């Protein structure tokens, strides 16, 4: 009898354990992303990789298996999105990536915005040179004696770091400015691997040399060299932009490092969107709902970039930063998840 009781009790415990073990799995199976795998990518600059990780974690909580993101140039990302090799990417900007979106419009769409405004962008020079030579406007570079201050190769023209040529939207704006403002005779726009060129500019600044570059705030360069402290924004006396951008343009208020308020930086502020494959989005309403809900402030990115510049730039650091952001916005984040799950049922 005792033996029968012990055997029966053991079987009861085993059954209970099996039910407990099955409980979480069953709950997991009910999530809208259960059994689904999604591939994604991030751009070849790391200033918003932590935003990518936040979105990835959200999809993981919806039950998706998210493949660790590939790191690609924007052109390759949009091509892969268009083919359906990727489901989404987090770090896309308008108007900068408008050309990519236009070329892939049948298959790719922006979702969001996730961050508006995302950055202030434009042209900057080191504050020391600007104050010494009274440089305030981009048009000041029309004067050969001013342009020569930024000459690096001895040809008498200013060498200005421009957007990477693969950044079709921002590259088009920069070339438009050079032509519209008559700067092609006095300024050479240097285009290449932007991160490498920007790092070189930081080194030249540290050596006391003048620097002139296209940049945006916040990014790794403008977190090291701060507008208002180390750099100043160049204003445009006469703002000119390609295509339909002038209709959307307005001066920006309270720009640190600009002599005027509001400031005519001559660029539209960037707005961040999640780029998604349309077919994948239609098949995954919960993921789409979550992505539409996510909202961040550009100061979130600035604070995280500071941590990266202080040495917290490994993958595990970025993962920790993302999880810390979620924890500090837990109630809001949970509501996005809840809304996404409901979207899958409707």
C-alpha positions as CSV (number, residue, x, y, z in Angstrom):
1,X,0.0,0.0,0.0
2,X,2.8,2.4,0.9
3,X,4.6,1.4,-2.2
4,X,1.5,2.1,-4.3
5,X,1.1,5.5,-2.6
6,X,4.7,6.4,-3.3
7,X,4.4,5.3,-7.0
8,X,1.1,7.3,-7.4
9,X,2.6,10.3,-5.7
10,X,5.6,10.2,-8.0
11,X,3.4,9.9,-11.1
12,X,1.4,12.9,-9.9
13,X,4.5,15.0,-9.4
14,X,5.8,14.0,-12.8
15,X,2.5,14.9,-14.4
16,X,2.5,18.3,-12.6
17,X,6.0,18.9,-13.7
18,X,5.1,18.1,-17.3
19,X,2.2,20.5,-17.2
20,X,4.4,23.2,-15.8
21,X,7.0,22.6,-18.5
22,X,4.3,22.6,-21.1
23,X,2.7,25.8,-19.9
24,X,5.3,28.4,-21.1
25,X,5.8,26.5,-24.3
26,X,2.1,26.5,-24.9
27,X,2.0,30.2,-24.2
28,X,4.9,30.8,-26.5
29,X,3.1,28.8,-29.3
30,X,0.2,31.2,-29.0
31,X,2.3,34.2,-29.8
32,X,1.8,35.6,-33.3
33,X,5.4,35.1,-34.3
34,X,5.6,31.5,-33.1
35,X,7.4,29.3,-35.6
36,X,8.3,32.3,-37.8
37,X,11.9,33.4,-38.6
38,X,12.8,36.8,-39.9
39,X,16.0,38.1,-41.3
40,X,17.1,41.7,-40.9
41,X,20.0,44.1,-41.5
42,X,21.6,47.2,-40.1
43,X,23.6,49.9,-41.9
44,X,27.4,50.1,-41.9
45,X,27.4,52.8,-39.2
46,X,26.6,52.0,-35.6
47,X,25.0,55.1,-34.2
48,X,21.5,53.5,-34.1
49,X,22.3,49.8,-33.8
50,X,20.8,49.9,-30.3
51,X,17.5,51.0,-31.9
52,X,17.7,48.0,-34.2
53,X,18.2,45.8,-31.1
54,X,15.1,47.3,-29.4
55,X,12.9,46.4,-32.3
56,X,14.5,43.0,-32.6
57,X,13.7,42.3,-28.9
58,X,10.1,43.4,-29.4
59,X,9.7,40.9,-32.2
60,X,11.3,38.2,-30.1
61,X,8.8,38.9,-27.4
62,X,6.1,38.4,-30.0
63,X,7.5,34.9,-30.6
64,X,9.6,35.5,-33.7
65,X,13.1,34.0,-34.2
66,X,15.1,37.1,-35.3
67,X,18.3,36.2,-37.2
68,X,21.2,38.3,-36.0
69,X,21.3,41.3,-38.4
70,X,23.7,41.5,-41.3
71,X,25.7,44.8,-41.5
72,X,25.4,46.2,-45.0
73,X,25.6,49.5,-47.0
74,X,22.2,51.1,-47.6
75,X,22.0,50.1,-51.3
76,X,22.5,46.5,-50.4
77,X,19.9,46.7,-47.6
78,X,17.2,48.1,-49.9
79,X,18.0,45.6,-52.6
80,X,17.7,42.8,-50.1
81,X,14.5,44.2,-48.8
82,X,13.1,44.4,-52.3
83,X,14.0,40.8,-53.0
84,X,12.4,39.7,-49.8
85,X,15.7,38.4,-48.4
86,X,15.0,40.7,-45.4
87,X,11.9,41.5,-43.5
88,X,12.9,44.9,-42.2
89,X,15.7,47.3,-41.2
90,X,15.4,49.9,-38.5
91,X,17.9,52.7,-39.4
92,X,16.4,54.4,-42.5
93,X,16.0,58.1,-42.9
94,X,13.9,60.5,-44.9
95,X,14.7,62.5,-46.9
96,X,18.2,61.0,-47.1
97,X,17.0,57.6,-48.3
98,X,14.1,58.9,-50.4
99,X,15.8,57.7,-53.6
100,X,16.2,54.2,-52.3
101,X,12.5,54.1,-51.3
102,X,11.5,55.5,-54.7
103,X,13.4,52.8,-56.6
104,X,12.0,50.0,-54.5
105,X,8.5,51.4,-53.9
106,X,6.7,48.4,-55.3
107,X,8.2,46.2,-52.6
108,X,9.5,48.3,-49.8
109,X,7.8,50.9,-47.6
110,X,8.7,53.1,-44.6
111,X,6.9,52.4,-41.3
112,X,6.8,55.0,-38.5
113,X,8.3,57.4,-37.9
114,X,10.2,55.8,-35.1
115,X,12.1,59.1,-34.3
116,X,11.0,62.6,-35.4
117,X,13.1,64.6,-35.6
118,X,16.0,62.2,-35.8
119,X,18.9,64.5,-36.4
120,X,20.0,67.9,-37.5
121,X,22.3,67.7,-40.5
122,X,24.4,70.2,-42.4
123,X,27.9,71.6,-42.8
124,X,30.3,72.3,-39.9
125,X,33.7,73.9,-39.5
126,X,35.8,74.0,-36.4
127,X,34.9,76.8,-34.1
128,X,38.4,78.2,-33.8
129,X,38.8,78.7,-37.5
130,X,35.3,80.1,-37.9
131,X,35.8,82.7,-35.2
132,X,39.3,83.7,-36.4
133,X,38.2,84.3,-40.0
134,X,34.5,85.3,-39.4
135,X,33.2,82.3,-41.3
136,X,29.4,82.0,-40.8
137,X,27.9,81.0,-44.2
138,X,28.5,78.2,-46.6
139,X,28.7,80.9,-49.3
140,X,31.8,82.3,-47.5
141,X,33.7,79.4,-49.1
142,X,33.2,81.1,-52.5
143,X,36.1,83.4,-51.4
144,X,39.4,81.7,-52.4
145,X,41.2,83.0,-49.3
146,X,38.6,81.3,-47.1
147,X,38.5,78.1,-49.1
148,X,42.3,77.8,-49.0
149,X,42.1,77.5,-45.2
150,X,40.6,74.0,-45.6
151,X,43.0,72.9,-48.4
152,X,44.6,69.5,-47.7
153,X,46.3,68.7,-51.0
154,X,47.7,72.0,-52.1
155,X,45.4,72.8,-55.0
156,X,44.0,75.9,-53.3
157,X,40.5,74.5,-53.0
158,X,38.7,73.6,-49.8
159,X,38.5,69.8,-49.1
160,X,35.1,69.2,-47.6
161,X,34.1,65.7,-46.3
162,X,30.7,65.0,-47.9
163,X,28.2,62.3,-47.5
164,X,29.2,58.9,-48.9
165,X,28.4,58.6,-52.6
166,X,26.3,55.5,-51.8
167,X,24.0,57.7,-49.7
168,X,22.0,58.8,-52.7
169,X,19.7,61.3,-51.1
170,X,22.2,63.2,-49.0
171,X,24.8,63.0,-51.7
172,X,22.4,64.6,-54.2
173,X,21.6,67.5,-51.8
174,X,25.3,68.2,-51.2
175,X,26.1,68.2,-54.9
176,X,23.0,70.4,-55.5
177,X,24.4,72.9,-52.9
178,X,27.9,72.9,-54.6
179,X,26.3,73.7,-58.0
180,X,23.5,76.1,-56.9
181,X,25.9,78.2,-54.7
182,X,28.7,78.3,-57.2
183,X,31.1,76.4,-55.0
184,X,32.5,73.9,-57.5
185,X,35.4,76.2,-58.3
186,X,36.6,76.6,-54.7
187,X,35.4,73.4,-52.9
188,X,36.2,69.8,-53.6
189,X,33.7,67.4,-51.9
190,X,35.6,64.4,-50.7
191,X,33.5,61.2,-50.8
192,X,34.4,57.8,-49.6
193,X,34.0,55.6,-46.5
194,X,32.4,58.3,-44.3
195,X,33.3,56.8,-41.0
196,X,37.0,56.7,-42.0
197,X,36.9,60.2,-43.4
198,X,35.2,61.6,-40.3
199,X,37.7,59.8,-38.0
200,X,40.5,61.5,-40.0
201,X,38.8,64.9,-39.4
202,X,38.7,64.3,-35.7
203,X,42.4,63.5,-35.8
204,X,43.2,66.7,-37.7
205,X,41.1,68.7,-35.2
206,X,43.1,67.2,-32.4
207,X,46.3,68.3,-34.2
208,X,45.0,71.9,-34.4
209,X,44.1,71.8,-38.1
210,X,41.0,73.4,-39.6
211,X,38.2,71.0,-40.6
212,X,35.2,71.3,-42.9
213,X,32.6,68.5,-43.1
214,X,29.1,67.4,-43.7
215,X,27.7,65.8,-40.5
216,X,24.7,65.3,-38.4
217,X,23.9,65.5,-34.7
218,X,24.0,63.2,-32.9
219,X,26.5,60.9,-34.5
220,X,29.9,59.5,-33.4
221,X,31.8,62.5,-34.8
222,X,29.5,65.2,-33.4
223,X,29.5,63.4,-30.1
224,X,33.3,63.7,-29.9
225,X,33.3,67.2,-31.4
226,X,30.2,69.0,-30.1
227,X,28.4,71.7,-32.1
228,X,28.7,74.9,-30.1
229,X,31.8,73.8,-28.2
230,X,34.2,72.4,-30.9
231,X,32.2,73.0,-34.1
232,X,29.8,75.6,-35.6
233,X,27.1,75.1,-38.2
234,X,27.4,76.9,-41.5
235,X,24.2,78.7,-42.5
236,X,23.0,79.3,-46.0
237,X,22.3,82.8,-47.1
238,X,20.0,81.4,-49.9
239,X,18.6,78.0,-49.2
240,X,18.2,75.8,-52.3
241,X,17.2,72.1,-52.3
242,X,16.5,69.6,-55.0
243,X,13.1,68.2,-56.1
244,X,10.3,69.0,-53.8
245,X,12.3,69.4,-50.6
246,X,11.9,73.2,-50.6
247,X,8.2,72.9,-50.0
248,X,9.0,71.1,-46.7
249,X,11.9,73.3,-45.6
250,X,11.9,75.7,-42.7
251,X,14.7,77.1,-40.5
252,X,15.3,75.1,-37.3
253,X,15.0,76.6,-33.8
254,X,17.5,76.3,-31.0
255,X,20.3,74.7,-32.9
256,X,23.4,74.6,-30.7
257,X,26.4,76.0,-32.5
258,X,24.5,78.2,-35.0
259,X,24.8,82.0,-34.9
260,X,21.2,82.5,-35.8
261,X,18.0,81.4,-34.2
262,X,16.2,79.9,-36.1
263,X,19.0,78.5,-38.2
264,X,19.1,78.0,-41.9
265,X,21.3,74.9,-42.1
266,X,20.0,74.3,-45.6
267,X,18.9,70.7,-45.0
268,X,15.7,69.1,-43.9
269,X,16.0,67.4,-40.5
270,X,16.1,63.7,-40.9
271,X,13.2,61.5,-39.7
272,X,13.8,57.9,-38.9
273,X,11.6,55.1,-40.3
274,X,11.7,51.3,-40.2
275,X,12.0,50.0,-43.8
276,X,9.9,46.8,-44.4
277,X,9.3,44.4,-47.2
278,X,5.6,45.0,-48.0
279,X,4.8,41.3,-48.6
280,X,6.3,40.3,-45.2
281,X,4.5,43.2,-43.5
282,X,1.2,42.1,-44.9
283,X,1.8,38.5,-43.7
284,X,2.9,39.7,-40.2
285,X,0.3,42.2,-38.9
286,X,1.6,41.9,-35.3
287,X,5.1,42.8,-36.3
288,X,3.8,45.7,-38.4
289,X,1.6,47.0,-35.5
290,X,4.6,46.9,-33.1
291,X,6.8,48.8,-35.6
292,X,4.1,51.5,-36.0
293,X,3.9,51.9,-32.3
294,X,7.6,52.3,-31.5
295,X,8.6,55.9,-30.6
296,X,12.0,57.2,-29.5
297,X,13.6,60.6,-28.9
298,X,16.9,61.5,-30.6
299,X,18.4,62.2,-27.1
300,X,18.0,58.5,-26.4
301,X,20.4,57.8,-29.2
302,X,22.7,60.7,-28.2
303,X,23.0,59.2,-24.7
304,X,23.7,55.7,-26.0
305,X,26.3,57.1,-28.4
306,X,28.1,58.7,-25.5
307,X,28.3,55.3,-23.8
308,X,29.7,53.8,-27.0
309,X,32.3,56.5,-27.3
310,X,33.4,55.8,-23.7
311,X,34.2,52.2,-24.7
312,X,30.8,50.5,-24.4
313,X,30.7,49.6,-28.1
314,X,30.7,45.8,-28.2
315,X,27.7,43.8,-29.3
316,X,26.9,42.8,-25.7
317,X,27.1,46.5,-24.6
318,X,24.6,47.5,-27.3
319,X,22.3,44.6,-26.2
320,X,22.5,45.8,-22.6
321,X,21.8,49.4,-23.6
322,X,18.7,48.3,-25.6
323,X,17.4,46.2,-22.6
324,X,18.0,49.1,-20.2
325,X,16.0,51.4,-22.5
326,X,13.2,49.0,-22.6
327,X,13.2,48.6,-18.8
328,X,13.1,52.4,-18.4
329,X,10.1,52.5,-20.8
330,X,8.6,49.2,-19.7
331,X,5.0,50.3,-19.4
332,X,5.0,51.9,-22.8
333,X,6.9,48.9,-24.4
334,X,4.5,46.4,-22.9
335,X,1.5,48.4,-24.3
336,X,3.1,48.1,-27.8
337,X,3.4,44.4,-27.4
338,X,-0.2,44.1,-26.2
339,X,-1.5,46.1,-29.1
340,X,0.6,44.0,-31.6
341,X,-0.8,40.7,-30.2
342,X,-4.4,42.1,-30.5
343,X,-3.6,43.2,-34.1
344,X,-2.8,39.6,-35.0
345,X,-6.2,38.5,-33.8
346,X,-8.3,41.1,-35.6
